[in-house]
């Protein structure tokens, strides 16, 4: 279906109800941005009860036919009636969702998600950790300078192509992050949380070339006390500039920026098997707080 404005509003209410019930959203930020965009490219499947109430919503991102991504959730009051199983089976019967080329995200790693995945023959293939630095953590190390490099804020309308080029090289291995486009950046610049001062770029003093960046984010809630929480949204360093300590310097610069805004509690997302990044974040006081799991559709299903 192509959601109308009324459909999107109804789905947004479902999203809020699921997050309130579970403590975690069943859908990722890119999916929710796609929902909010009238020209969004994702596919939508909704399930309604006999009285017309929205019982479930599934989003299918099939832009890359070799990596189709499904995210779905069921309204709290409609659970334990086989709706999630029925929706998942309907999606898996779609010829566009091919074994070995599709996966389903389970945000929060809830037991019911693992049970459903097992019943459908899906295999756990990725763990994405949300790590949190609590407000009471040890003080941050002092900002770190890198010789020949200046760190400053994004110039909106000028720096986006450079950011996207560095991001593509830094995350060539990453199925989601590496595909970021200039349009993706511009779309996020329209969000209420966007702050150019918190989008920090590291440039070479001689050539002016962009070497890396740290994009921070602020959520209006999510802290332990219910208040706002900062996020290490993306840290990317051009592979040709690695080995100079830029990743650590940019991470610290962003954390100090957030602290300067009064945000001493910070979260981030990192692949569980990225040992180097996890070790860096642990040294800065971050610990695993939640887990998102990707379940893949095996070739031999």
QUITA-V468559 format. One record per helix or strand of 2 or more residues. SS is the DSSP state (a for helix, b for strand). FROM is the first residue (numbers start at 1). LEN is the number of residues. If there is no record, write none. Layout:
SS|FROM|LEN + SS|FROM|LEN
//
This chain:
a|5|18 + a|29|8 + b|43|6 + b|54|8 + b|68|7 + a|76|3 + a|83|10 + b|102|6 + a|111|10 + b|122|12 + b|149|5 + a|160|11 + a|177|3 + a|182|8 + a|196|3 + b|199|6 + b|210|10 + b|229|9 + a|239|3 + a|246|15 + b|266|6 + a|275|9 + b|287|11
//
